[in-house]
Amino acid sequence: MTNSPILDGNDRDAGVVEEICGYLTDIPPRNYFLFAGAGSGKTRTLVEVLRRLTGVTEHEKGGDWHGP
C-alpha cells in the first residue's frame, strides 16, 4: 500500500506539468502516456510543458509571444 494522498477535483492533476517536464528532461528522456477524456485539458497541459521547457511565454491575450 502506498502513502499517496487522496486528491479530489482539480487537485487530481496537480503536479502533472512538473512530472511531464521531469520525464522530458531526464537523461535520456523518458516516454510517458497522457490519457484523459475530451475537454480535460490535455492540450493545455502539453502547451504549458512546452512553454516551460522552451522559455516561450505569451506576451498578451492576443497570442503574441516572446521567445528566449
Secondary structure as UniProt FT lines:
FT   HELIX           9..13
FT   TURN            14..15
FT   HELIX           16..25
FT   TURN            38..39
FT   HELIX           42..54
FT   STRAND          57..58
FT   TURN            61..62
FT   STRAND          65..66
//
